[in-house]
Amino acid sequence: MSATKVSGSEVRAPEVPGGDMSVPEVSTDRARPGRLARRGVLPYALLLPAVLWLLVLFLVPMVYQASTSLQTGSLEEGFEVTWHVRTYADAFGAYWPQFARSLLYAGSATLLCLVLGYPLAYLIAVKAGRWRHTLLVLVVAPFFTSFLIRTLAWKAILADGGTVVALLDRLHVLDVTGALGWTEGNRVLATPLAVVCGLTYSFLPFMILPLYASLDRVDVRLHEAARDLYASAPAVFRRVTLPLSLPGVVSGTLLTFIPASGDYINAELLGSTDTRMAGNVIQSQFLRVLDYPTAAALSFLLMAVVLLLVTVYIRRAGTEDLVR
């Protein structure tokens, strides 16, 4: 302990534990502007590849398609930007049934994916135990096969006279779907039901994985607490499990509905001319009719309709569920 005399009196400095009187080091970051500058630039440098990816493969094609939708002309004479906005009205007026059919099929497939995917996701997250990883691998296993091959396989599954069609006929399921206009007689292939089945199978993993991630985060102690309060199993699910899994439901429905509404492979291979969706019309206009302005306008119309529906859905569901 040191002492200092001030005006005839002795003032003692406080003791430091351990007798260490060393002055703590002062950070010198303020004296190194170059280092701080590098730290500030680093996050933006890490984002640069993703920004360039979106710019080159998303923004630039969208600008090009927007200019194409405002062109007039022909393949022989060439196309020229004339700001012909009426192309949008003509395209929608001519092909609105396909747009409505796309939304109907995509919505039906999304609902089926939710009904089928929720129990499976719950089983994997809560009941699977050591089989959890095996079941997750089985969920994503179809992605190791070509999308086209998987769709063609459904042609064999739903073929006339096959086991699946015979079973549905024996259970009188085809009578119900026939009354709804989804099948024709004892035939499933080339009907709306076949297209919806193909869409459901193709996008089912996009529903299961977000649901599993959401259910896996639910604390099992909440279930125990609810049972301690004499809640029945349905009440526990309705008041605890379902509300806590809503973020997964919202994410899964978006990941299923958005790609399903623009799909054309299932309608092309499993459907008929009466089940054509908006994606089939766009593909035909681009590659067969070679009417590029109409095809581009249809693409933007489909994107606008889906974006509007998704925005309304997110607002109704609550955006806080998506970022929780």
VOPAGU-2260 file (C-alpha; in pm, 1 decimal, decimal comma):
REM VOPAGU-2260
SITE   aa  ch    i         X         Y         Z
SITE  MET   A    0       0,0       0,0       0,0
SITE  SER   A    1     150,4     336,0    -103,4
SITE  ALA   A    2     102,5     670,1      75,9
SITE  THR   A    3     107,1    1025,2     -53,0
SITE  LYS   A    4     127,0    1344,7     149,6
SITE  VAL   A    5    -124,7    1612,2      54,2
SITE  SER   A    6    -128,5    1941,1     252,5
SITE  GLY   A    7      45,2    1787,2     554,2
SITE  SER   A    8    -177,1    1484,1     571,8
SITE  GLU   A    9    -108,8    1141,4     445,9
SITE  VAL   A   10    -352,1     991,4     199,4
SITE  ARG   A   11    -332,9     621,9     148,0
SITE  ALA   A   12    -415,6     470,2    -188,4
SITE  PRO   A   13    -654,2     178,6    -176,8
SITE  GLU   A   14    -504,6    -163,1    -183,2
SITE  VAL   A   15    -539,7    -371,6    -497,6
SITE  PRO   A   16    -601,5    -740,4    -434,3
SITE  GLY   A   17    -285,8    -934,6    -504,1
SITE  GLY   A   18     -79,2    -622,8    -496,9
SITE  ASP   A   19    -104,4    -575,8    -873,7
SITE  MET   A   20     -80,8    -205,1    -951,9
SITE  SER   A   21     -47,7    -247,3   -1326,9
SITE  VAL   A   22    -261,3     -30,4   -1552,2
SITE  PRO   A   23    -505,4    -230,8   -1767,3
SITE  GLU   A   24    -438,3    -229,8   -2139,3
SITE  VAL   A   25    -644,8       8,7   -2343,7
SITE  SER   A   26    -784,3    -117,8   -2672,2
SITE  THR   A   27    -604,9      30,7   -2965,7
SITE  ASP   A   28    -885,8     -35,3   -3216,9
SITE  ARG   A   29    -960,4     333,5   -3230,1
SITE  ALA   A   30    -612,3     394,2   -3349,5
SITE  ARG   A   31    -646,4     139,9   -3628,7
SITE  PRO   A   32    -907,1     271,0   -3875,3
SITE  GLY   A   33    -788,2      32,5   -4144,4
SITE  ARG   A   34    -869,0    -268,0   -3927,4
SITE  LEU   A   35   -1215,6    -137,8   -3849,3
SITE  ALA   A   36   -1273,9     -62,1   -4213,8
SITE  ARG   A   37   -1186,1    -417,8   -4304,9
SITE  ARG   A   38   -1426,4    -543,0   -4039,1
SITE  GLY   A   39   -1704,8    -328,0   -4182,9
SITE  VAL   A   40   -1645,6    -442,6   -4538,7
SITE  LEU   A   41   -1616,1    -813,2   -4461,1
SITE  PRO   A   42   -1990,6    -886,6   -4416,3
SITE  TYR   A   43   -2069,5    -716,6   -4747,6
SITE  ALA   A   44   -1790,8    -910,3   -4916,7
SITE  LEU   A   45   -1942,2   -1235,5   -4791,1
SITE  LEU   A   46   -2282,3   -1132,0   -4930,8
SITE  LEU   A   47   -2138,8   -1041,2   -5270,7
SITE  PRO   A   48   -2158,3   -1392,9   -5429,1
SITE  ALA   A   49   -2526,8   -1430,3   -5333,7
SITE  VAL   A   50   -2607,1   -1079,5   -5458,6
SITE  LEU   A   51   -2433,4   -1147,8   -5790,4
SITE  TRP   A   52   -2618,2   -1480,1   -5818,9
SITE  LEU   A   53   -2956,4   -1311,6   -5771,6
SITE  LEU   A   54   -2861,9   -1025,9   -6002,4
SITE  VAL   A   55   -2745,4   -1243,8   -6291,2
SITE  LEU   A   56   -2991,7   -1532,9   -6263,1
SITE  PHE   A   57   -3303,0   -1357,2   -6129,4
SITE  LEU   A   58   -3314,1    -982,1   -6174,7
SITE  VAL   A   59   -3166,1    -965,8   -6525,2
SITE  PRO   A   60   -3397,3   -1239,6   -6664,6
SITE  MET   A   61   -3697,5   -1069,4   -6505,3
SITE  VAL   A   62   -3610,7    -737,4   -6669,2
SITE  TYR   A   63   -3563,8    -916,1   -7000,5
SITE  GLN   A   64   -3899,4   -1094,5   -6969,7
SITE  ALA   A   65   -4070,0    -767,9   -6874,4
SITE  SER   A   66   -3939,9    -604,4   -7190,9
SITE  THR   A   67   -4042,1    -911,4   -7394,1
SITE  SER   A   68   -4399,8    -890,6   -7264,6
SITE  LEU   A   69   -4425,3    -534,8   -7402,6
SITE  GLN   A   70   -4309,6    -626,1   -7753,3
SITE  THR   A   71   -4503,0    -681,0   -8073,7
SITE  GLY   A   72   -4403,7    -854,0   -8395,0
SITE  SER   A   73   -4337,3   -1205,0   -8517,8
SITE  LEU   A   74   -4052,5   -1451,6   -8531,6
SITE  GLU   A   75   -3998,2   -1382,8   -8902,4
SITE  GLU   A   76   -4011,3   -1003,1   -8880,7
SITE  GLY   A   77   -3859,9    -974,2   -8533,9
SITE  PHE   A   78   -3995,8    -834,0   -8211,4
SITE  GLU   A   79   -3979,9    -471,8   -8103,5
SITE  VAL   A   80   -4065,4    -302,3   -7773,5
SITE  THR   A   81   -4381,1     -99,0   -7840,4
SITE  TRP   A   82   -4513,6     -88,0   -7481,2
SITE  HIS   A   83   -4814,2    -294,0   -7583,3
SITE  VAL   A   84   -4969,9    -336,0   -7238,3
SITE  ARG   A   85   -5288,7    -485,6   -7383,9
SITE  THR   A   86   -5101,2    -815,0   -7419,7
SITE  TYR   A   87   -5163,1    -876,6   -7049,5
SITE  ALA   A   88   -5539,4    -827,7   -7078,5
SITE  ASP   A   89   -5560,3   -1043,2   -7392,0
SITE  ALA   A   90   -5353,9   -1320,5   -7236,3
SITE  PHE   A   91   -5557,1   -1330,6   -6916,2
SITE  GLY   A   92   -5887,1   -1314,3   -7104,6
SITE  ALA   A   93   -5787,0   -1607,4   -7323,3
SITE  TYR   A   94   -5632,2   -1831,6   -7057,7
SITE  TRP   A   95   -5805,7   -1749,5   -6729,7
SITE  PRO   A   96   -5948,4   -2106,3   -6701,2
SITE  GLN   A   97   -5594,2   -2242,0   -6692,6
SITE  PHE   A   98   -5504,1   -1989,3   -6422,5
SITE  ALA   A   99   -5803,9   -2090,6   -6211,3
SITE  ARG   A  100   -5722,2   -2457,3   -6266,4
SITE  SER   A  101   -5361,8   -2403,2   -6155,8
SITE  LEU   A  102   -5471,3   -2242,5   -5830,1
SITE  LEU   A  103   -5733,0   -2513,6   -5769,2
SITE  TYR   A  104   -5492,6   -2801,8   -5830,5
SITE  ALA   A  105   -5211,2   -2639,5   -5632,4
SITE  GLY   A  106   -5444,7   -2562,3   -5341,6
SITE  SER   A  107   -5581,6   -2917,8   -5339,8
SITE  ALA   A  108   -5231,8   -3066,5   -5348,5
SITE  THR   A  109   -5119,6   -2836,1   -5066,9
SITE  LEU   A  110   -5413,9   -2942,4   -4851,0
SITE  LEU   A  111   -5343,0   -3310,2   -4918,7
SITE  CYS   A  112   -4974,1   -3258,8   -4838,1
SITE  LEU   A  113   -5070,9   -3100,4   -4507,0
SITE  VAL   A  114   -5312,4   -3381,7   -4417,7
SITE  LEU   A  115   -5056,9   -3649,8   -4508,8
SITE  GLY   A  116   -4743,8   -3470,4   -4396,7
SITE  TYR   A  117   -4844,2   -3350,6   -4050,5
SITE  PRO   A  118   -4893,0   -3697,0   -3894,4
SITE  LEU   A  119   -4569,9   -3820,3   -4051,4
SITE  ALA   A  120   -4374,9   -3514,5   -3933,9
SITE  TYR   A  121   -4521,9   -3558,4   -3584,2
SITE  LEU   A  122   -4424,5   -3925,0   -3583,7
SITE  ILE   A  123   -4066,5   -3845,7   -3685,3
SITE  ALA   A  124   -4024,3   -3556,5   -3440,2
SITE  VAL   A  125   -4193,9   -3707,4   -3133,3
SITE  LYS   A  126   -4229,6   -4084,1   -3163,3
SITE  ALA   A  127   -3955,1   -4208,1   -3396,6
SITE  GLY   A  128   -3672,7   -4222,0   -3141,6
SITE  ARG   A  129   -3362,4   -4385,6   -3288,2
SITE  TRP   A  130   -3542,0   -4431,7   -3622,7
SITE  ARG   A  131   -3570,0   -4055,5   -3670,9
SITE  HIS   A  132   -3273,5   -4017,3   -3903,9
SITE  THR   A  133   -3372,9   -4321,2   -4108,3
SITE  LEU   A  134   -3722,1   -4181,7   -4163,4
SITE  LEU   A  135   -3581,4   -3841,8   -4261,2
SITE  VAL   A  136   -3361,1   -4007,3   -4520,2
SITE  LEU   A  137   -3664,9   -4189,3   -4658,4
SITE  VAL   A  138   -3850,9   -3858,1   -4684,4
SITE  VAL   A  139   -3579,5   -3697,1   -4897,3
SITE  ALA   A  140   -3487,6   -4017,1   -5084,7
SITE  PRO   A  141   -3716,1   -3936,8   -5383,9
SITE  PHE   A  142   -3501,1   -3631,4   -5457,5
SITE  PHE   A  143   -3221,7   -3867,8   -5558,8
SITE  THR   A  144   -3435,2   -3968,4   -5857,3
SITE  SER   A  145   -3517,0   -3750,4   -6155,5
SITE  PHE   A  146   -3840,1   -3551,8   -6124,3
SITE  LEU   A  147   -3940,8   -3671,3   -6471,2
SITE  ILE   A  148   -3886,0   -4037,5   -6388,0
SITE  ARG   A  149   -4090,8   -4007,5   -6068,2
SITE  THR   A  150   -4377,3   -3851,9   -6261,7
SITE  LEU   A  151   -4363,4   -4119,0   -6530,6
SITE  ALA   A  152   -4378,8   -4384,1   -6257,9
SITE  TRP   A  153   -4719,5   -4248,6   -6160,1
SITE  LYS   A  154   -4845,8   -4329,1   -6509,1
SITE  ALA   A  155   -4780,1   -4695,3   -6431,3
SITE  ILE   A  156   -4926,8   -4667,0   -6080,7
SITE  LEU   A  157   -5251,1   -4508,1   -6203,4
SITE  ALA   A  158   -5279,3   -4708,9   -6524,8
SITE  ASP   A  159   -5619,6   -4850,7   -6619,4
SITE  GLY   A  160   -5670,1   -5197,3   -6478,1
SITE  GLY   A  161   -5388,9   -5152,4   -6227,9
SITE  THR   A  162   -5394,7   -5250,6   -5862,6
SITE  VAL   A  163   -5446,7   -4895,8   -5733,5
SITE  VAL   A  164   -5739,7   -4821,8   -5964,5
SITE  ALA   A  165   -5899,1   -5157,8   -5886,8
SITE  LEU   A  166   -5868,1   -5092,9   -5512,3
SITE  LEU   A  167   -6018,4   -4744,9   -5543,5
SITE  ASP   A  168   -6305,2   -4886,7   -5747,9
SITE  ARG   A  169   -6368,0   -5162,4   -5493,9
SITE  LEU   A  170   -6377,6   -4908,3   -5209,6
SITE  HIS   A  171   -6619,9   -4691,4   -5413,3
SITE  VAL   A  172   -6377,6   -4399,7   -5398,3
SITE  LEU   A  173   -6409,2   -4349,7   -5772,3
SITE  ASP   A  174   -6784,8   -4304,8   -5731,1
SITE  VAL   A  175   -6723,4   -4006,1   -5505,1
SITE  THR   A  176   -6447,7   -3855,1   -5719,7
SITE  GLY   A  177   -6658,7   -3912,9   -6029,9
SITE  ALA   A  178   -6948,7   -3721,5   -5875,2
SITE  LEU   A  179   -6706,0   -3435,6   -5802,9
SITE  GLY   A  180   -6579,3   -3440,0   -6161,1
SITE  TRP   A  181   -6227,6   -3545,2   -6066,7
SITE  THR   A  182   -6239,6   -3884,0   -6243,3
SITE  GLU   A  183   -6423,3   -4035,3   -6537,1
SITE  GLY   A  184   -6582,1   -4374,8   -6480,7
SITE  ASN   A  185   -6322,5   -4628,0   -6370,8
SITE  ARG   A  186   -6039,0   -4425,1   -6517,9
SITE  VAL   A  187   -5796,5   -4218,6   -6306,5
SITE  LEU   A  188   -5520,6   -4142,4   -6553,2
SITE  ALA   A  189   -5572,0   -3826,2   -6761,3
SITE  THR   A  190   -5807,9   -3680,8   -6500,3
SITE  PRO   A  191   -5774,2   -3398,9   -6244,6
SITE  LEU   A  192   -5727,0   -3656,8   -5966,6
SITE  ALA   A  193   -5416,9   -3793,9   -6137,6
SITE  VAL   A  194   -5266,2   -3445,2   -6168,7
SITE  VAL   A  195   -5335,4   -3363,7   -5802,9
SITE  CYS   A  196   -5189,6   -3698,4   -5692,9
SITE  GLY   A  197   -4874,6   -3627,5   -5891,7
SITE  LEU   A  198   -4843,0   -3279,0   -5744,6
SITE  THR   A  199   -4899,4   -3411,7   -5393,4
SITE  TYR   A  200   -4630,6   -3676,6   -5427,1
SITE  SER   A  201   -4382,7   -3439,3   -5590,5
SITE  PHE   A  202   -4403,6   -3167,7   -5325,2
SITE  LEU   A  203   -4484,0   -3369,7   -5011,6
SITE  PRO   A  204   -4124,3   -3345,3   -4875,8
SITE  PHE   A  205   -4147,4   -2964,6   -4895,9
SITE  MET   A  206   -4432,0   -2990,3   -4645,2
SITE  ILE   A  207   -4286,8   -3256,4   -4417,1
SITE  LEU   A  208   -3946,2   -3098,7   -4354,8
SITE  PRO   A  209   -4067,2   -2757,2   -4226,3
SITE  LEU   A  210   -4330,5   -2930,9   -4014,0
SITE  TYR   A  211   -4067,7   -3160,7   -3867,1
SITE  ALA   A  212   -3836,5   -2869,4   -3788,1
SITE  SER   A  213   -4120,4   -2686,2   -3613,5
SITE  LEU   A  214   -4245,5   -2987,7   -3416,9
SITE  ASP   A  215   -3893,8   -3084,0   -3315,2
SITE  ARG   A  216   -3857,1   -2749,3   -3132,9
SITE  VAL   A  217   -4167,8   -2804,9   -2920,1
SITE  ASP   A  218   -4066,3   -2869,3   -2558,4
SITE  VAL   A  219   -4204,8   -3206,2   -2448,0
SITE  ARG   A  220   -4234,5   -3068,5   -2093,2
SITE  LEU   A  221   -4525,7   -2860,4   -2216,4
SITE  HIS   A  222   -4708,7   -3181,2   -2306,4
SITE  GLU   A  223   -4634,4   -3321,8   -1962,4
SITE  ALA   A  224   -4758,9   -3004,3   -1795,8
SITE  ALA   A  225   -5080,6   -3016,3   -1997,5
SITE  ARG   A  226   -5139,6   -3379,6   -1899,4
SITE  ASP   A  227   -5071,3   -3291,6   -1534,6
SITE  LEU   A  228   -5355,8   -3042,4   -1568,6
SITE  TYR   A  229   -5582,6   -3331,3   -1677,4
SITE  ALA   A  230   -5590,9   -3234,0   -2044,5
SITE  SER   A  231   -5686,1   -3514,3   -2280,4
SITE  ALA   A  232   -5467,2   -3611,3   -2575,9
SITE  PRO   A  233   -5684,8   -3421,2   -2828,0
SITE  ALA   A  234   -5682,0   -3115,9   -2601,3
SITE  VAL   A  235   -5301,9   -3128,7   -2571,7
SITE  PHE   A  236   -5271,9   -3138,7   -2947,7
SITE  ARG   A  237   -5527,7   -2863,8   -3004,8
SITE  ARG   A  238   -5402,4   -2623,5   -2737,8
SITE  VAL   A  239   -5027,2   -2695,5   -2726,4
SITE  THR   A  240   -4887,1   -2883,3   -3024,8
SITE  LEU   A  241   -5083,4   -2726,4   -3308,0
SITE  PRO   A  242   -5035,9   -2359,9   -3206,2
SITE  LEU   A  243   -4661,1   -2410,4   -3154,3
SITE  SER   A  244   -4626,5   -2582,3   -3492,9
SITE  LEU   A  245   -4805,8   -2310,1   -3691,1
SITE  PRO   A  246   -4476,8   -2158,2   -3819,2
SITE  GLY   A  247   -4401,4   -2493,5   -3983,8
SITE  VAL   A  248   -4753,7   -2509,8   -4126,9
SITE  VAL   A  249   -4719,6   -2163,1   -4281,2
SITE  SER   A  250   -4373,4   -2234,6   -4422,6
SITE  GLY   A  251   -4473,7   -2576,8   -4553,8
SITE  THR   A  252   -4786,6   -2452,9   -4729,3
SITE  LEU   A  253   -4590,7   -2174,5   -4898,6
SITE  LEU   A  254   -4311,2   -2408,0   -5009,0
SITE  THR   A  255   -4573,8   -2644,7   -5152,4
SITE  PHE   A  256   -4826,5   -2408,6   -5308,2
SITE  ILE   A  257   -4583,7   -2174,5   -5488,1
SITE  PRO   A  258   -4399,6   -2437,3   -5699,3
SITE  ALA   A  259   -4713,6   -2647,5   -5746,6
SITE  SER   A  260   -4902,1   -2355,6   -5902,3
SITE  GLY   A  261   -4635,2   -2316,9   -6170,2
SITE  ASP   A  262   -4580,0   -2686,4   -6238,5
SITE  TYR   A  263   -4658,1   -2825,3   -6584,0
SITE  ILE   A  264   -4488,6   -3168,4   -6589,7
SITE  ASN   A  265   -4761,6   -3344,9   -6392,1
SITE  ALA   A  266   -5041,7   -3194,6   -6598,6
SITE  GLU   A  267   -4853,9   -3279,7   -6920,1
SITE  LEU   A  268   -4781,7   -3644,2   -6834,4
SITE  LEU   A  269   -5069,1   -3739,6   -6603,8
SITE  GLY   A  270   -5346,2   -3516,8   -6738,2
SITE  SER   A  271   -5516,1   -3432,4   -7064,9
SITE  THR   A  272   -5610,5   -3124,0   -7263,4
SITE  ASP   A  273   -5888,4   -3062,1   -7012,4
SITE  THR   A  274   -5643,6   -3046,6   -6720,0
SITE  ARG   A  275   -5390,3   -2803,0   -6864,5
SITE  MET   A  276   -5249,8   -2556,1   -6614,6
SITE  ALA   A  277   -5097,4   -2210,6   -6661,2
SITE  GLY   A  278   -4750,4   -2362,7   -6677,4
SITE  ASN   A  279   -4853,2   -2576,1   -6974,8
SITE  VAL   A  280   -4980,1   -2269,1   -7160,7
SITE  ILE   A  281   -4658,8   -2076,6   -7091,8
SITE  GLN   A  282   -4446,6   -2370,3   -7205,1
SITE  SER   A  283   -4653,4   -2406,1   -7522,8
SITE  GLN   A  284   -4638,6   -2034,7   -7603,7
SITE  PHE   A  285   -4262,2   -2025,3   -7555,7
SITE  LEU   A  286   -4159,4   -2347,0   -7731,5
SITE  ARG   A  287   -4439,2   -2434,4   -7977,2
SITE  VAL   A  288   -4636,1   -2126,2   -8075,1
SITE  LEU   A  289   -4326,2   -1905,0   -8038,3
SITE  ASP   A  290   -4539,4   -1614,9   -7918,4
SITE  TYR   A  291   -4283,6   -1474,7   -7678,2
SITE  PRO   A  292   -4473,7   -1159,5   -7567,5
SITE  THR   A  293   -4782,5   -1359,5   -7468,4
SITE  ALA   A  294   -4572,2   -1619,1   -7289,2
SITE  ALA   A  295   -4383,2   -1351,6   -7096,3
SITE  ALA   A  296   -4707,5   -1174,5   -7005,5
SITE  LEU   A  297   -4857,3   -1500,6   -6880,6
SITE  SER   A  298   -4546,8   -1562,2   -6667,7
SITE  PHE   A  299   -4577,0   -1223,4   -6501,3
SITE  LEU   A  300   -4950,5   -1265,6   -6450,4
SITE  LEU   A  301   -4899,3   -1600,8   -6279,9
SITE  MET   A  302   -4626,0   -1456,2   -6061,2
SITE  ALA   A  303   -4845,9   -1158,1   -5968,6
SITE  VAL   A  304   -5145,8   -1376,8   -5879,2
SITE  VAL   A  305   -4935,6   -1611,4   -5665,7
SITE  LEU   A  306   -4759,0   -1319,1   -5497,3
SITE  LEU   A  307   -5093,6   -1158,3   -5414,0
SITE  LEU   A  308   -5232,2   -1478,6   -5264,0
SITE  VAL   A  309   -4915,3   -1542,1   -5065,8
SITE  THR   A  310   -4916,1   -1186,4   -4928,3
SITE  VAL   A  311   -5277,7   -1216,8   -4813,5
SITE  TYR   A  312   -5207,2   -1558,3   -4662,2
SITE  ILE   A  313   -4902,8   -1436,5   -4469,0
SITE  ARG   A  314   -5092,7   -1138,7   -4333,0
SITE  ARG   A  315   -5378,2   -1360,9   -4222,6
SITE  ALA   A  316   -5143,8   -1618,1   -4068,7
SITE  GLY   A  317   -4926,8   -1358,0   -3893,7
SITE  THR   A  318   -4579,0   -1270,2   -4014,6
SITE  GLU   A  319   -4440,3   -1317,5   -3664,3
SITE  ASP   A  320   -4492,8   -1691,3   -3708,4
SITE  LEU   A  321   -4245,5   -1692,4   -3996,5
SITE  VAL   A  322   -3961,7   -1526,0   -3811,3
SITE  ARG   A  323   -4011,2   -1678,5   -3465,9
